[in-house]
Amino acid sequence: MFEREVLEVLESDLKKGLLLPTGQNPQGSAAESLLLTPRTYGLLIVDDEECVRSVLDLAMQQHGFVVWLASSGKEAIGLYRRHGQAIDMVLMDVRMPGLDGPQTLAALRQLNAQVRCCFMSGNLGSYTEWQLCNLGAIRVIRKPFHLAEITALLWGLASNAPFSPSSV
């Protein structure tokens, strides 16, 4: 039921032109887009729902992010081990099979104490927003959300990230 609601919101954003098919740029050519977006930010998206990962992947790439996708906490840890220097932000579901979001964030913090993470969830389970922020999350984003809002939020948060090799 919940996944259908998320897909309906994302489909609505697509129809409104907030999400365009790959390669289309509402501002003009690809070269103009690069001039408007001089820096690329790395984003690790962690969600056990393939449809959520796919739509976020497409939307975030179109808005200047380099994206890594993980379907589980374990996969996210492996990707962060390999690409952590290029990842500015982590966007992660709270409730997932195996390692949940907070457990995954704790493991990522062992790799990098400064990892920047936002949680997203339609159901926080036994966690509260306060607990998630206390564990190190920058924000807790409730599903369903609008792509334009989450893109602007993540772009703003990533742009305030300290300099890293991925900022060149």
N, C-alpha and C positions, 0 to 999 in steps of 0.2 A: 504494500500500500504506500509506504513512505517513498520508495524509489520512484513510483509513478508521479508523486507530487514534485519531486526534484526534477524529473524529466519534463514535466509540464512547464515549470518555471524556466528551465533552460531552453525549451522549445520556444517559449514566448520571447525570450531574449533574442533567439535566432531570428524570429520573424520580425522583431523590431529593428534588426540590423546591428544589434549589440555584439553579435557573433557572426562573422562572415566565413564562408568557405575558405580553406587554405589558399593563400596567394592573392586574395582580394584585400585591398587596402582602401578604406574610405577616404583617407587624406590624399591619395595620389599614388605616385609610383613607389617602387621599393626603395629607390635611392632617396626620395623625399622622406620616406618613413625612417630611414637610417639617420638622416639629418635631425629629425625630430626626436629620435631615440638614440642618443649617442652612446649609451652604455647598455649592456645586456646583463640581466640579473639571472642567477641560477635558482631554480625552484624545484624542490623535491616534493612531489605529491604522493601521499600515502593514503590509500582508501581501498577497502576490500571489494567495493562495488565497481566493476569494470566500466559501467556506463558513466559514473561520476568521474572516474579517472580520465576517460576518453574525452568527455566534453571539456573538463578543466584543462587538459593537455592542449587541445585545439585553441581554446580561448586564451590561455596564458602565452602560448607561442605567438599568437597574433598580436599580442600586446607587449612583445619584446622580451619575454622570458625564455631562457633555455630550460627545458623541463626534463626531469627524470621522474619515472613512474614506478611506484612500488605497490604491490597488492597486499603486503603484510609488513609487520614490524621487522621481522627477520630480514626480509628483502630490503627494507629501507636502511637498516644498519649496514648491510653489505654495500649498497650503493653509496652511502655516506662515507664508508671506509675508502672506497675507490675515488670518489669525486668530491669529497667534502670541501676541498679548497675552492671549488667552483660554485658551491651551493651557498647562496645568501640567505635563503628562507626555506622552511619546511612547513607545508600545509598538510595536516594530518587528521584523519578521523579519530574520534575518541574510542569508539567501540569497534573492535576487530577481533576475529578469532586468533588464538595464539597470544602473542604479545599485544596488549591493547595500546592505545595512543600514549597514555602516561608512562607505561613501562618502556615503550620504545623511546620516548623522549629521555628517560633516565639513562638508557643505554647510549643514546646519541650524545648526551652530556658527558659521558665518560670518554668519548672520542674528542669532543670539543665542548668545553664548559660554556662557551659563548654562543652555542647554536641558537638560532632565532626560529621560533616555532609558533604557529597559530593552529589551534585546534578547530575542527569543524564537526558539527554533529547535530542531528535532529533529536537525539536522545542521549543525554549525558550519562545514563545509567546511574550508578551509585556516586558519581562525582558531581560536584557543584562547580560553577564557573570560578568561584573564589579558590577552590582547591586546585583547579587546573592552572590558574594563573600563579598560585603559590608554588606549583611544581616547575614553573619557568615559562609558561606560555605567555606570549605577548598579548594575544587576543583569543577569544572563543567566539567563533562564528556559527550562528545557528542555521541549519538547513531547514527548508530550502532558502537559498539566497539568490540574488540577481548577479549575473556575471559582471556587469559594469561596476557594481559596488565592491565586489571582492577583488576585482582586478585593480581598481584604484587604491584600495586598502593595501594590498600586497605590494604594489608598486611603491607606494609611499613608505611602507615599512622597510622594504629592501633598499630604497634609495638612502635611508638613514643608517644603513649597515656600515660598519667600519670598512676601510679599504681592504680589499683582498685581491689576489691575483686575477680573479674573474672580472675585476672592474677595469681592466685594460682593454 
